[in-house]
Amino acid sequence: AADTLKRIHHPHPHEDFTTTPTTTRLTTHLETKTIWHTTGQ
């Protein structure tokens, strides 16, 4: 089932695409992962 997973992002209806692009639109498609490392072991 994970092979068919799709993410769909509908842009804000009043988003101005003529302005200089920033990373704001990109952040909806990014994932944050944390890896915990033990210290001193």
PDB file of N, CA, C, O and CB in Angstrom:
ATOM      1  N   ALA A   1       0.823  -1.199   0.000  1.00  0.00           N
ATOM      2  CA  ALA A   1       0.000   0.000   0.000  1.00  0.00           C
ATOM      3  C   ALA A   1       0.865   1.261   0.000  1.00  0.00           C
ATOM      4  O   ALA A   1       0.436   2.291  -0.519  1.00  0.00           O
ATOM      5  CB  ALA A   1      -0.935  -0.001   1.209  1.00  0.00           C
ATOM      6  N   ALA A   2       2.075   1.206   0.570  1.00  0.00           N
ATOM      7  CA  ALA A   2       2.927   2.397   0.619  1.00  0.00           C
ATOM      8  C   ALA A   2       3.431   2.783  -0.770  1.00  0.00           C
ATOM      9  O   ALA A   2       3.803   3.936  -0.989  1.00  0.00           O
ATOM     10  CB  ALA A   2       4.112   2.160   1.556  1.00  0.00           C
ATOM     11  N   ASP A   3       3.450   1.849  -1.698  1.00  0.00           N
ATOM     12  CA  ASP A   3       3.893   2.170  -3.052  1.00  0.00           C
ATOM     13  C   ASP A   3       2.910   3.077  -3.781  1.00  0.00           C
ATOM     14  O   ASP A   3       3.281   3.760  -4.735  1.00  0.00           O
ATOM     15  CB  ASP A   3       4.096   0.898  -3.845  1.00  0.00           C
ATOM     16  N   THR A   4       1.667   3.084  -3.335  1.00  0.00           N
ATOM     17  CA  THR A   4       0.653   3.884  -4.020  1.00  0.00           C
ATOM     18  C   THR A   4       0.317   5.171  -3.274  1.00  0.00           C
ATOM     19  O   THR A   4      -0.616   5.877  -3.656  1.00  0.00           O
ATOM     20  CB  THR A   4      -0.601   3.068  -4.208  1.00  0.00           C
ATOM     21  N   LEU A   5       1.058   5.483  -2.225  1.00  0.00           N
ATOM     22  CA  LEU A   5       0.800   6.679  -1.433  1.00  0.00           C
ATOM     23  C   LEU A   5       1.181   7.924  -2.224  1.00  0.00           C
ATOM     24  O   LEU A   5       2.292   8.027  -2.744  1.00  0.00           O
ATOM     25  CB  LEU A   5       1.574   6.628  -0.102  1.00  0.00           C
ATOM     26  N   LYS A   6       0.259   8.854  -2.308  1.00  0.00           N
ATOM     27  CA  LYS A   6       0.501  10.103  -3.030  1.00  0.00           C
ATOM     28  C   LYS A   6       0.241  11.269  -2.086  1.00  0.00           C
ATOM     29  O   LYS A   6      -0.673  11.218  -1.263  1.00  0.00           O
ATOM     30  CB  LYS A   6      -0.399  10.206  -4.303  1.00  0.00           C
ATOM     31  N   ARG A   7       1.044  12.316  -2.208  1.00  0.00           N
ATOM     32  CA  ARG A   7       0.823  13.544  -1.449  1.00  0.00           C
ATOM     33  C   ARG A   7       0.387  14.617  -2.428  1.00  0.00           C
ATOM     34  O   ARG A   7       1.059  14.888  -3.423  1.00  0.00           O
ATOM     35  CB  ARG A   7       2.110  13.981  -0.663  1.00  0.00           C
ATOM     36  N   ILE A   8      -0.727  15.208  -2.132  1.00  0.00           N
ATOM     37  CA  ILE A   8      -1.265  16.243  -3.006  1.00  0.00           C
ATOM     38  C   ILE A   8      -1.319  17.539  -2.227  1.00  0.00           C
ATOM     39  O   ILE A   8      -1.865  17.591  -1.125  1.00  0.00           O
ATOM     40  CB  ILE A   8      -2.671  15.859  -3.549  1.00  0.00           C
ATOM     41  N   HIS A   9      -0.751  18.583  -2.801  1.00  0.00           N
ATOM     42  CA  HIS A   9      -0.768  19.899  -2.168  1.00  0.00           C
ATOM     43  C   HIS A   9      -1.498  20.854  -3.090  1.00  0.00           C
ATOM     44  O   HIS A   9      -1.075  21.098  -4.220  1.00  0.00           O
ATOM     45  CB  HIS A   9       0.677  20.409  -1.860  1.00  0.00           C
ATOM     46  N   HIS A  10      -2.595  21.386  -2.593  1.00  0.00           N
ATOM     47  CA  HIS A  10      -3.327  22.391  -3.352  1.00  0.00           C
ATOM     48  C   HIS A  10      -2.847  23.758  -2.891  1.00  0.00           C
ATOM     49  O   HIS A  10      -2.979  24.085  -1.712  1.00  0.00           O
ATOM     50  CB  HIS A  10      -4.876  22.240  -3.167  1.00  0.00           C
ATOM     51  N   PRO A  11      -2.298  24.559  -3.784  1.00  0.00           N
ATOM     52  CA  PRO A  11      -1.789  25.871  -3.370  1.00  0.00           C
ATOM     53  C   PRO A  11      -2.916  26.774  -2.904  1.00  0.00           C
ATOM     54  O   PRO A  11      -4.079  26.599  -3.268  1.00  0.00           O
ATOM     55  CB  PRO A  11      -1.029  26.537  -4.515  1.00  0.00           C
ATOM     56  N   HIS A  12      -2.540  27.730  -2.098  1.00  0.00           N
ATOM     57  CA  HIS A  12      -3.501  28.712  -1.619  1.00  0.00           C
ATOM     58  C   HIS A  12      -4.118  29.402  -2.839  1.00  0.00           C
ATOM     59  O   HIS A  12      -3.389  29.766  -3.762  1.00  0.00           O
ATOM     60  CB  HIS A  12      -2.823  29.753  -0.654  1.00  0.00           C
ATOM     61  N   PRO A  13      -5.428  29.589  -2.867  1.00  0.00           N
ATOM     62  CA  PRO A  13      -6.059  30.154  -4.069  1.00  0.00           C
ATOM     63  C   PRO A  13      -5.586  31.567  -4.418  1.00  0.00           C
ATOM     64  O   PRO A  13      -5.711  31.993  -5.567  1.00  0.00           O
ATOM     65  CB  PRO A  13      -7.550  30.171  -3.888  1.00  0.00           C
ATOM     66  N   HIS A  14      -5.045  32.294  -3.442  1.00  0.00           N
ATOM     67  CA  HIS A  14      -4.606  33.663  -3.706  1.00  0.00           C
ATOM     68  C   HIS A  14      -3.080  33.779  -3.703  1.00  0.00           C
ATOM     69  O   HIS A  14      -2.537  34.861  -3.481  1.00  0.00           O
ATOM     70  CB  HIS A  14      -5.202  34.613  -2.671  1.00  0.00           C
ATOM     71  N   GLU A  15      -2.402  32.675  -3.946  1.00  0.00           N
ATOM     72  CA  GLU A  15      -0.941  32.700  -3.957  1.00  0.00           C
ATOM     73  C   GLU A  15      -0.447  33.387  -5.231  1.00  0.00           C
ATOM     74  O   GLU A  15      -0.914  33.085  -6.329  1.00  0.00           O
ATOM     75  CB  GLU A  15      -0.364  31.261  -3.853  1.00  0.00           C
ATOM     76  N   ASP A  16       0.483  34.296  -5.076  1.00  0.00           N
ATOM     77  CA  ASP A  16       1.011  35.057  -6.206  1.00  0.00           C
ATOM     78  C   ASP A  16       2.245  34.348  -6.754  1.00  0.00           C
ATOM     79  O   ASP A  16       3.296  34.346  -6.113  1.00  0.00           O
ATOM     80  CB  ASP A  16       1.353  36.517  -5.786  1.00  0.00           C
ATOM     81  N   PHE A  17       2.123  33.752  -7.927  1.00  0.00           N
ATOM     82  CA  PHE A  17       3.219  33.003  -8.525  1.00  0.00           C
ATOM     83  C   PHE A  17       4.173  33.895  -9.307  1.00  0.00           C
ATOM     84  O   PHE A  17       5.147  33.402  -9.878  1.00  0.00           O
ATOM     85  CB  PHE A  17       2.672  31.928  -9.428  1.00  0.00           C
ATOM     86  N   THR A  18       3.913  35.198  -9.344  1.00  0.00           N
ATOM     87  CA  THR A  18       4.803  36.104 -10.061  1.00  0.00           C
ATOM     88  C   THR A  18       5.893  36.672  -9.162  1.00  0.00           C
ATOM     89  O   THR A  18       6.818  37.318  -9.656  1.00  0.00           O
ATOM     90  CB  THR A  18       4.006  37.234 -10.673  1.00  0.00           C
ATOM     91  N   THR A  19       5.806  36.445  -7.844  1.00  0.00           N
ATOM     92  CA  THR A  19       6.831  36.932  -6.928  1.00  0.00           C
ATOM     93  C   THR A  19       8.042  36.005  -6.954  1.00  0.00           C
ATOM     94  O   THR A  19       7.972  34.900  -7.492  1.00  0.00           O
ATOM     95  CB  THR A  19       6.272  37.049  -5.496  1.00  0.00           C
ATOM     96  N   THR A  20       9.126  36.446  -6.386  1.00  0.00           N
ATOM     97  CA  THR A  20      10.333  35.635  -6.299  1.00  0.00           C
ATOM     98  C   THR A  20      10.054  34.412  -5.432  1.00  0.00           C
ATOM     99  O   THR A  20       9.569  34.562  -4.311  1.00  0.00           O
ATOM    100  CB  THR A  20      11.516  36.459  -5.726  1.00  0.00           C
ATOM    101  N   PRO A  21      10.347  33.200  -5.919  1.00  0.00           N
ATOM    102  CA  PRO A  21      10.042  32.000  -5.142  1.00  0.00           C
ATOM    103  C   PRO A  21      10.899  31.893  -3.882  1.00  0.00           C
ATOM    104  O   PRO A  21      12.066  32.285  -3.869  1.00  0.00           O
ATOM    105  CB  PRO A  21      10.237  30.763  -6.000  1.00  0.00           C
ATOM    106  N   THR A  22      10.295  31.358  -2.836  1.00  0.00           N
ATOM    107  CA  THR A  22      10.996  31.103  -1.581  1.00  0.00           C
ATOM    108  C   THR A  22      10.834  29.628  -1.238  1.00  0.00           C
ATOM    109  O   THR A  22      10.195  28.879  -1.978  1.00  0.00           O
ATOM    110  CB  THR A  22      10.455  32.015  -0.427  1.00  0.00           C
ATOM    111  N   THR A  23      11.406  29.220  -0.131  1.00  0.00           N
ATOM    112  CA  THR A  23      11.292  27.814   0.282  1.00  0.00           C
ATOM    113  C   THR A  23       9.991  27.529   1.018  1.00  0.00           C
ATOM    114  O   THR A  23       9.764  26.392   1.432  1.00  0.00           O
ATOM    115  CB  THR A  23      12.466  27.434   1.165  1.00  0.00           C
ATOM    116  N   THR A  24       9.138  28.521   1.192  1.00  0.00           N
ATOM    117  CA  THR A  24       7.891  28.327   1.925  1.00  0.00           C
ATOM    118  C   THR A  24       7.017  27.271   1.271  1.00  0.00           C
ATOM    119  O   THR A  24       6.450  26.424   1.960  1.00  0.00           O
ATOM    120  CB  THR A  24       7.131  29.637   2.027  1.00  0.00           C
ATOM    121  N   ARG A  25       6.902  27.311  -0.050  1.00  0.00           N
ATOM    122  CA  ARG A  25       6.080  26.307  -0.736  1.00  0.00           C
ATOM    123  C   ARG A  25       6.699  24.922  -0.638  1.00  0.00           C
ATOM    124  O   ARG A  25       5.982  23.922  -0.661  1.00  0.00           O
ATOM    125  CB  ARG A  25       5.889  26.687  -2.204  1.00  0.00           C
ATOM    126  N   LEU A  26       7.999  24.853  -0.531  1.00  0.00           N
ATOM    127  CA  LEU A  26       8.700  23.579  -0.476  1.00  0.00           C
ATOM    128  C   LEU A  26       8.529  22.876   0.866  1.00  0.00           C
ATOM    129  O   LEU A  26       8.557  21.647   0.919  1.00  0.00           O
ATOM    130  CB  LEU A  26      10.164  23.789  -0.756  1.00  0.00           C
ATOM    131  N   THR A  27       8.356  23.620   1.938  1.00  0.00           N
ATOM    132  CA  THR A  27       8.316  23.026   3.272  1.00  0.00           C
ATOM    133  C   THR A  27       7.130  22.094   3.483  1.00  0.00           C
ATOM    134  O   THR A  27       7.191  21.232   4.360  1.00  0.00           O
ATOM    135  CB  THR A  27       8.283  24.111   4.306  1.00  0.00           C
ATOM    136  N   THR A  28       6.062  22.231   2.720  1.00  0.00           N
ATOM    137  CA  THR A  28       4.935  21.310   2.874  1.00  0.00           C
ATOM    138  C   THR A  28       5.279  19.920   2.367  1.00  0.00           C
ATOM    139  O   THR A  28       4.591  18.956   2.703  1.00  0.00           O
ATOM    140  CB  THR A  28       3.714  21.841   2.138  1.00  0.00           C
ATOM    141  N   HIS A  29       6.322  19.798   1.571  1.00  0.00           N
ATOM    142  CA  HIS A  29       6.710  18.506   1.004  1.00  0.00           C
ATOM    143  C   HIS A  29       7.927  17.891   1.690  1.00  0.00           C
ATOM    144  O   HIS A  29       8.403  16.838   1.267  1.00  0.00           O
ATOM    145  CB  HIS A  29       6.991  18.661  -0.467  1.00  0.00           C
ATOM    146  N   LEU A  30       8.434  18.528   2.734  1.00  0.00           N
ATOM    147  CA  LEU A  30       9.608  18.031   3.434  1.00  0.00           C
ATOM    148  C   LEU A  30       9.215  17.248   4.674  1.00  0.00           C
ATOM    149  O   LEU A  30       8.190  17.523   5.298  1.00  0.00           O
ATOM    150  CB  LEU A  30      10.528  19.181   3.811  1.00  0.00           C
ATOM    151  N   GLU A  31      10.025  16.288   5.019  1.00  0.00           N
ATOM    152  CA  GLU A  31       9.829  15.520   6.242  1.00  0.00           C
ATOM    153  C   GLU A  31      10.997  15.797   7.175  1.00  0.00           C
ATOM    154  O   GLU A  31      12.133  15.965   6.733  1.00  0.00           O
ATOM    155  CB  GLU A  31       9.701  13.994   5.942  1.00  0.00           C
ATOM    156  N   THR A  32      10.710  15.844   8.454  1.00  0.00           N
ATOM    157  CA  THR A  32      11.751  16.034   9.454  1.00  0.00           C
ATOM    158  C   THR A  32      11.934  14.728  10.201  1.00  0.00           C
ATOM    159  O   THR A  32      10.981  14.179  10.755  1.00  0.00           O
ATOM    160  CB  THR A  32      11.400  17.197  10.430  1.00  0.00           C
ATOM    161  N   LYS A  33      13.142  14.240  10.214  1.00  0.00           N
ATOM    162  CA  LYS A  33      13.439  12.999  10.926  1.00  0.00           C
ATOM    163  C   LYS A  33      14.537  13.279  11.937  1.00  0.00           C
ATOM    164  O   LYS A  33      15.483  14.013  11.651  1.00  0.00           O
ATOM    165  CB  LYS A  33      13.861  11.862   9.942  1.00  0.00           C
ATOM    166  N   THR A  34      14.409  12.700  13.101  1.00  0.00           N
ATOM    167  CA  THR A  34      15.392  12.879  14.161  1.00  0.00           C
ATOM    168  C   THR A  34      16.043  11.539  14.460  1.00  0.00           C
ATOM    169  O   THR A  34      15.364  10.524  14.611  1.00  0.00           O
ATOM    170  CB  THR A  34      14.738  13.475  15.436  1.00  0.00           C
ATOM    171  N   ILE A  35      17.348  11.549  14.544  1.00  0.00           N
ATOM    172  CA  ILE A  35      18.093  10.347  14.917  1.00  0.00           C
ATOM    173  C   ILE A  35      18.766  10.631  16.246  1.00  0.00           C
ATOM    174  O   ILE A  35      19.525  11.592  16.371  1.00  0.00           O
ATOM    175  CB  ILE A  35      19.145   9.941  13.815  1.00  0.00           C
ATOM    176  N   TRP A  36      18.491   9.802  17.234  1.00  0.00           N
ATOM    177  CA  TRP A  36      19.057   9.989  18.563  1.00  0.00           C
ATOM    178  C   TRP A  36      20.305   9.136  18.695  1.00  0.00           C
ATOM    179  O   TRP A  36      20.277   7.933  18.439  1.00  0.00           O
ATOM    180  CB  TRP A  36      18.030   9.634  19.663  1.00  0.00           C
ATOM    181  N   HIS A  37      21.392   9.763  19.093  1.00  0.00           N
ATOM    182  CA  HIS A  37      22.648   9.063  19.327  1.00  0.00           C
ATOM    183  C   HIS A  37      22.990   9.171  20.808  1.00  0.00           C
ATOM    184  O   HIS A  37      22.927  10.250  21.397  1.00  0.00           O
ATOM    185  CB  HIS A  37      23.796   9.645  18.440  1.00  0.00           C
ATOM    186  N   THR A  38      23.347   8.057  21.388  1.00  0.00           N
ATOM    187  CA  THR A  38      23.804   8.110  22.775  1.00  0.00           C
ATOM    188  C   THR A  38      25.242   8.604  22.795  1.00  0.00           C
ATOM    189  O   THR A  38      26.022   8.299  21.892  1.00  0.00           O
ATOM    190  CB  THR A  38      23.684   6.717  23.464  1.00  0.00           C
ATOM    191  N   THR A  39      25.587   9.357  23.811  1.00  0.00           N
ATOM    192  CA  THR A  39      26.948   9.880  23.903  1.00  0.00           C
ATOM    193  C   THR A  39      27.712   9.129  24.977  1.00  0.00           C
ATOM    194  O   THR A  39      27.164   8.793  26.027  1.00  0.00           O
ATOM    195  CB  THR A  39      26.939  11.393  24.202  1.00  0.00           C
ATOM    196  N   GLY A  40      28.968   8.872  24.708  1.00  0.00           N
ATOM    197  CA  GLY A  40      29.838   8.238  25.686  1.00  0.00           C
ATOM    198  C   GLY A  40      29.638   6.748  25.863  1.00  0.00           C
ATOM    199  O   GLY A  40      30.061   6.186  26.872  1.00  0.00           O
ATOM    200  N   GLN A  41      29.010   6.105  24.914  1.00  0.00           N
ATOM    201  CA  GLN A  41      28.825   4.656  25.058  1.00  0.00           C
ATOM    202  C   GLN A  41      29.408   3.923  23.884  1.00  0.00           C
ATOM    203  O   GLN A  41      29.347   2.694  23.832  1.00  0.00           O
ATOM    204  CB  GLN A  41      27.353   4.306  25.203  1.00  0.00           C
TER     205      GLN A  41
END
